[in-house]
Amino acid sequence: MTQTNEKNCPLSGVCNVAGTLPQCTTDCSPYISVTRRYKASQLPKDYTTTFMSNSPVRATQEAIYATLDTYIKSFSMDGVRIKNVYLMSESPGTGKTTTASALLNEYIRRRFMYYVKRKEEVPQELALFLDMTEWQNRYNMATMSKDEDKLDGIAKDIERYSEVEFLVIDDIGLRTATEAFRGYVHTIINARTTNSLPIVFTSNVPITELRNVFDDRLYDRVRDQCIELPFDGQSKRGRR
């Protein structure tokens, strides 16, 4: 017997035929389409099913999640600038990355339906997750080996991260980055702020320290349209 697919589909909460055969299967076109955009997001596997409603961080960061519950409504509003979000905690494991991932998942789901309802073409990439440590390691390997193909890949990354609608930058600290690498990150952030494209940052340093990483002008532009949310408590790793 064919099984319905509503438990696996991120659109089930807004779908009129969720749980109904013959429509609700893995062959459903919207399901296939939105799943393709999740796979393209580069989100780590551990976070692919994390949304604001089921995030394990919600119970320990209630005030932050109350703010973000309002914030995510802007994802499907007309004429509203979606702000940047800066999730900060000096302690690791307090839920910053989990929360940022939940926001990315919410953006893809809500923005996908936004385009569908407006009968507009849905962009092939709606949101991307940039693991800054991993990307910096790839950059270092490419420069040390002088691998032209890998360096070309970094250049293409810069273009993608600069232009995608919604970007998560995980671990923006960059304390040991080279001047050249910081310049690339500056290029991404500057392009996005210039074009009013939202960024969700996670960091273990206060937002004021971004002026030491970049310059005062870029720091002021990021902060101007930014919701700063400090996380409390100790590490909760292993509790997911």
C-alpha positions as CSV (number, residue, x, y, z in Angstrom):
1,M,0.0,0.0,0.0
2,T,1.3,3.5,-0.9
3,Q,2.2,5.6,2.1
4,T,1.5,9.3,2.4
5,N,4.4,11.6,2.7
6,E,3.2,14.4,5.0
7,K,5.6,13.4,7.8
8,N,8.6,14.0,5.6
9,C,7.4,17.1,3.7
10,P,8.2,20.5,5.0
11,L,5.2,21.9,3.2
12,S,2.6,19.7,4.9
13,G,1.6,22.3,7.4
14,V,0.4,24.6,4.6
15,C,-0.8,21.9,2.1
16,N,-4.5,21.2,1.5
17,V,-3.8,17.7,0.4
18,A,-1.3,16.6,3.0
19,G,-1.9,13.0,4.1
20,T,-4.3,12.4,1.2
21,L,-3.8,9.9,-1.6
22,P,-3.0,9.9,-4.5
23,Q,-1.5,13.4,-4.2
24,C,0.6,13.2,-1.0
25,T,3.5,10.9,-2.0
26,T,7.2,11.3,-2.7
27,D,6.3,11.8,-6.3
28,C,4.5,15.1,-5.5
29,S,6.0,17.9,-7.6
30,P,6.1,20.6,-4.9
31,Y,7.7,18.2,-2.5
32,I,10.4,17.3,-5.0
33,S,11.0,20.9,-5.9
34,V,11.3,22.2,-2.3
35,T,13.5,19.2,-1.3
36,R,15.9,20.1,-4.1
37,R,16.3,23.6,-2.6
38,Y,17.0,22.2,0.8
39,K,19.7,19.9,-0.6
40,A,21.3,22.9,-2.4
41,S,21.5,24.9,0.8
42,Q,24.7,23.2,2.2
43,L,23.0,22.8,5.6
44,P,24.8,20.1,7.7
45,K,22.9,16.8,7.8
46,D,22.2,17.1,11.6
47,Y,20.1,20.1,11.1
48,T,18.0,19.3,8.0
49,T,14.8,18.6,10.0
50,T,15.2,21.4,12.5
51,F,12.5,24.1,12.3
52,M,11.5,26.8,14.8
53,S,8.7,24.7,16.1
54,N,10.8,21.6,16.9
55,S,14.1,23.1,17.7
56,P,15.6,21.6,20.9
57,V,16.9,25.1,21.8
58,R,13.4,26.6,22.2
59,A,12.9,25.4,25.7
60,T,16.1,27.0,27.0
61,Q,16.0,30.2,25.0
62,E,12.4,31.2,25.2
63,A,12.9,35.0,24.9
64,I,15.0,34.6,21.8
65,Y,12.6,32.3,20.2
66,A,9.7,34.6,20.9
67,T,11.5,37.3,19.0
68,L,12.4,35.0,16.2
69,D,8.8,33.7,15.9
70,T,7.9,37.3,15.0
71,Y,10.9,37.7,12.7
72,I,10.2,34.7,10.5
73,K,6.8,36.2,9.6
74,S,8.7,38.7,7.5
75,F,9.9,35.9,5.2
76,S,6.5,35.9,3.4
77,M,5.6,39.6,3.6
78,D,5.5,42.0,0.7
79,G,7.5,45.2,0.9
80,V,9.3,44.4,4.2
81,R,13.1,44.4,4.5
82,I,14.2,41.2,6.2
83,K,16.7,42.2,8.8
84,N,20.1,40.6,9.7
85,V,20.3,38.5,12.9
86,Y,23.3,38.2,15.1
87,L,23.3,35.2,17.4
88,M,26.0,35.5,19.9
89,S,27.3,33.4,22.8
90,E,30.9,33.3,24.3
91,S,30.2,29.7,25.3
92,P,30.0,27.0,22.6
93,G,27.1,24.6,22.3
94,T,24.3,27.0,23.5
95,G,22.2,26.6,20.4
96,K,23.4,29.3,18.0
97,T,24.0,27.0,15.0
98,T,20.8,25.0,15.7
99,T,18.8,28.2,15.7
100,A,20.4,29.6,12.6
101,S,19.7,26.3,10.8
102,A,16.1,26.4,11.9
103,L,15.8,30.0,10.5
104,L,17.3,28.8,7.2
105,N,14.8,25.9,7.0
106,E,11.9,28.2,7.8
107,Y,13.1,30.6,5.1
108,I,13.1,28.0,2.4
109,R,9.7,26.7,3.3
110,R,8.0,30.0,3.7
111,R,9.7,31.7,0.7
112,F,8.9,28.7,-1.5
113,M,5.2,29.1,-0.7
114,Y,5.5,32.8,-1.1
115,Y,6.6,32.4,-4.7
116,V,4.0,29.7,-5.4
117,K,1.1,31.7,-4.1
118,R,2.2,34.7,-6.3
119,K,2.6,32.3,-9.3
120,E,6.2,33.4,-9.7
121,E,9.2,31.2,-10.6
122,V,11.0,29.9,-7.5
123,P,14.7,30.6,-7.5
124,Q,16.8,27.4,-7.7
125,E,18.7,28.5,-4.6
126,L,16.7,30.2,-1.8
127,A,19.2,30.0,1.1
128,L,22.7,28.9,1.8
129,F,24.6,27.8,4.9
130,L,28.2,29.0,5.0
131,D,30.4,27.2,7.6
132,M,33.1,29.8,7.9
133,T,35.7,27.4,9.4
134,E,35.2,24.8,6.7
135,W,35.3,27.4,4.0
136,Q,38.4,29.0,5.4
137,N,40.1,25.6,5.5
138,R,39.2,25.0,1.8
139,Y,40.6,28.4,1.0
140,N,43.9,27.7,2.9
141,M,44.3,24.4,1.1
142,A,43.7,26.0,-2.3
143,T,46.2,28.7,-1.7
144,M,48.9,26.5,-0.2
145,S,48.6,24.0,-3.1
146,K,48.1,26.8,-5.7
147,D,45.3,24.7,-7.1
148,E,43.7,26.8,-9.8
149,D,40.5,24.7,-9.9
150,K,39.9,25.0,-6.2
151,L,40.7,28.8,-6.3
152,D,38.2,29.1,-9.1
153,G,35.7,27.3,-6.8
154,I,36.3,29.8,-4.0
155,A,35.6,32.6,-6.5
156,K,32.3,31.0,-7.5
157,D,31.5,30.6,-3.8
158,I,31.9,34.3,-3.3
159,E,29.4,35.0,-6.1
160,R,26.9,32.5,-4.7
161,Y,27.1,33.8,-1.2
162,S,26.8,37.4,-2.3
163,E,23.7,36.8,-4.4
164,V,21.5,34.2,-2.7
165,E,18.4,35.5,-1.1
166,F,19.2,34.3,2.5
167,L,22.6,33.4,4.0
168,V,23.7,31.9,7.3
169,I,27.3,32.6,8.2
170,D,28.2,30.2,11.0
171,D,31.1,31.4,13.2
172,I,32.0,34.9,11.9
173,G,34.9,35.4,14.5
174,L,37.7,35.1,11.9
175,R,40.4,35.7,14.6
176,T,43.2,33.9,12.7
177,A,42.1,34.7,9.1
178,T,44.6,36.2,6.6
179,E,44.0,39.7,5.3
180,A,43.1,38.2,1.9
181,F,40.5,35.9,3.3
182,R,38.9,38.6,5.4
183,G,38.7,40.7,2.2
184,Y,36.6,37.9,0.6
185,V,34.3,37.8,3.5
186,H,34.1,41.6,3.5
187,T,33.1,41.4,-0.2
188,I,30.2,39.0,0.5
189,I,28.8,41.0,3.4
190,N,29.2,44.3,1.6
191,A,27.4,43.0,-1.5
192,R,24.6,41.7,0.6
193,T,24.1,44.8,2.8
194,T,24.2,47.0,-0.4
195,N,21.4,44.9,-1.9
196,S,19.4,44.5,1.3
197,L,19.9,40.7,1.4
198,P,19.6,39.3,4.9
199,I,22.4,37.4,6.8
200,V,22.1,35.3,10.0
201,F,25.4,35.4,11.8
202,T,26.5,33.1,14.6
203,S,29.5,34.2,16.7
204,N,31.3,33.8,20.0
205,V,32.2,37.5,20.0
206,P,30.0,40.6,20.5
207,I,28.9,42.4,17.4
208,T,31.0,45.4,18.3
209,E,34.1,43.3,17.6
210,L,33.2,43.1,13.9
211,R,34.7,46.6,13.6
212,N,38.0,45.0,14.4
213,V,37.5,42.2,11.9
214,F,36.3,44.5,9.1
215,D,36.0,48.3,9.0
216,D,33.8,50.8,10.8
217,R,31.7,51.5,7.7
218,L,30.8,47.8,7.1
219,Y,30.2,47.3,10.8
220,D,27.8,50.2,11.0
221,R,25.9,48.9,7.9
222,V,25.5,45.4,9.3
223,R,24.4,46.7,12.7
224,D,21.9,49.2,11.3
225,Q,19.5,46.5,10.1
226,C,20.4,43.8,12.7
227,I,18.6,42.0,15.5
228,E,21.2,41.2,18.2
229,L,20.3,38.1,20.3
230,P,22.7,37.0,23.0
231,F,22.4,33.4,24.1
232,D,22.5,32.4,27.8
233,G,23.6,29.3,29.6
234,Q,26.1,26.5,29.2
235,S,26.8,24.1,26.5
236,K,23.9,21.8,25.6
237,R,25.7,19.6,23.0
238,G,24.7,16.0,23.1
239,R,21.1,16.9,24.0
240,R,19.8,17.2,20.4
